[in-house]
Amino acid sequence: MKYYNFCLFHSVQRNFMVQTGDPTGTGRGGESIFCKLYGDQARFFEMETNPRLKHRKVGTLSMVNNGGNMHGSQFLLTTREDVDYLDGQHTVFGEVSEGEDILNQINEAICDNEHRPYQDIRINHTVVLDDPFDDPAGLADHIPDRSPEPTKEQLESGRIGADEAIDDTAGRSHEEVEEMLQEKEAKARTQILEMVGDLPEADVAPPDNVLFVCKLNPVTQDEDLEVIFSRFGEIKCCEVIRDQKTGDSLCYAFVEFEKPEACEEAYFKMDNVLIDDRRIHVDFSQSVSKVWKGGPNATKGGQKSKFELKDKSKGAGKQYDLILEDEEEAGHSRTRGRDRSPDTGHDRRSKDSESRSRHDKHKKKHRRDSSSSEDERRHHRKHHRKERDSHDKKHRKHDRDSGDESHGKRDRHERDDRPKHREHYRSRSREKEHRHSRHEKHRHKH
């Protein structure tokens, strides 16, 4: 009946099955041959409940179950082996004997999320090679004399036409085709970098006023490059990238100009120039670190992004860098920062300084006390010697003048004077013990 002519493959599930047989192209239409013969009450017919043929190989042809164990006109072709879970759900009635390559091409079609191909895939024509079965009564009245023309509704699928050539290279030169392919590859790479988190967005572009300079001599400094490149225009930043631990030059740098025109002029004139006995190479920078830090994807609240670029070897204010902060390392550093806040460190330093100042005061006081105690002891010893000498002189004079009587008086005087000396020594010892105990207290406190 040519019923399947121009039917769309409305569902293509790669490496599973392809489905067609709906003249409306929606996947919700179609009716059986019995509807043409017996009316709308025979629109669908029952499926086989105990099938003898199984879905075991590629190219198996089955009628599609419409959900009520009934069949209409839609059918499917398997594109994978051993899909036995379709047995008992869809009735097998044939297989592909020739044209497996066509089935493979349909299987590789590019589809949307609903498995609908972007470009129309249609059944253009059907031919019966051999029919061993008897035709039902009335079928000959529905067989057309020739294949019907497709209707306008059938051809308006909203997709790329089946006969429409998709050739982006038509009318382009070889150079234009190469450039187009390179742009597609670059776009695909940027999308991958965005998915893995290495770029904030696929459309991000590096600044057009920054030059990348490599193959530098390790002795070349920032100031040297700034002087050399400043003849092309005003320079905002010039930095030689260095190792974060050793501070040695990594032999490449970034030079940022005020205007893109100056950057372009330096690009054309400074490539392969000899600087410090080295032929340098100059190219436009591909770094997007500045764009990332200042753009909408920059982290808020002062926290660093997982992929934020930073320069540890230089001080603040530098624009470029070469290392990425590891997530785990960043987490540990944030933990350490939380455990040891700046205020806590400041309090600890202030307490240490106060302790050192008290310690210095105690040391000075201890020295003063020690020196004063020593002076006092020397003074007391000197005073005691003077007293003893004066007493001895008085005794000798008194002995010469008074004889035995004065000698008796001198004995009484010495006996009377001994308690005074003992009392003097006791006061000295108590004073000494008091100073010593005070000194011990200070030392213990220190």
Salt bridges, closest charged atoms under 4 A:
GLU31 OE2 - LYS36 NZ 3.43
ASP87 OD1 - HIS55 ND1 2.63
GLU95 OE1 - LYS57 NZ 2.81
GLU108 OE1 - ARG14 NH1 3.82
ASP112 OD2 - ARG159 NH2 2.81
ASP120 OD2 - ARG122 NH2 3.55
GLU149 OE2 - ARG146 NH2 3.90
ASP168 OD2 - LYS184 NZ 3.36
GLU178 OE2 - HIS174 NE2 3.78
ASP222 OD2 - LYS314 NZ 3.63
GLU256 OE2 - LYS236 NZ 3.65
GLU256 OE2 - LYS290 NZ 2.48
GLU265 OE2 - LYS269 NZ 3.28
ASP271 OD1 - HIS281 ND1 3.06
GLU308 OE2 - LYS304 NZ 3.53
GLU325 OE1 - LYS310 NZ 3.98
GLU327 OE1 - LYS306 NZ 3.41
GLU328 OE2 - HIS332 NE2 3.67
GLU329 OE2 - LYS312 NZ 3.86
GLU374 OE1 - ARG377 NH2 2.55
GLU374 OE2 - ARG378 NH1 3.71
ASP375 OD1 - ARG378 NH2 2.30
GLU376 OE1 - ARG435 NH2 1.89
GLU387 OE2 - HIS383 NE2 3.22
ASP399 OD2 - ARG410 NH1 1.57
GLU405 OE2 - LYS409 NZ 3.94
ASP411 OD2 - HIS407 NE2 3.53
GLU414 OE2 - HIS395 NE2 3.76
GLU414 OE1 - ARG418 NH2 3.98
ASP417 OD2 - HIS391 NE2 3.76
ASP417 OD2 - HIS421 NE2 2.64
GLU423 OE1 - ARG426 NH1 3.50
GLU423 OE2 - ARG430 NH2 3.81
GLU431 OE2 - ARG435 NH2 2.24
GLU440 OE2 - HIS436 NE2 3.71
GLU440 OE1 - ARG443 NH2 2.84
